[in-house]
Amino acid sequence: MQKIYQFLFHNTRGAVRFEDTLKTKNISYKIMPPPVQLENCCGISIRLEYDVVEELLCPDVREVYLFKDGKYELYCENKQ
C-alpha cells in the first residue's frame, strides 16, 4: 500500500510547476487547499499516493507531510 503525502509550496507558481512534473510522470494527484491543520491561509496543496517521495522533491516544495491514521506528520521541509 502506498503512503499518502500532502505537499505544500512556497507559492502558487511552484505548485503549478510541480503539477506539470506530476503530469509528465503520469502520477495521479489531487489539488486542494492546504488542510487547516497544516496552514491557515489560502493556497494550493497537492495530495498524492507514492512510494518514493524523495524522487519528487524540488525547490518549489516547502513541506511534505505524511498522512497517517487521520493525522499529518511532517515528513520533510525545504528551508530555501
Salt bridges, closest charged atoms under 4 A:
GLU19 OE2 - LYS23 NZ 3.80
GLU39 OE1 - ARG62 NH2 2.20
ASP60 OD1 - ARG17 NH2 2.64
GLU63 OE1 - ARG62 NH2 3.67
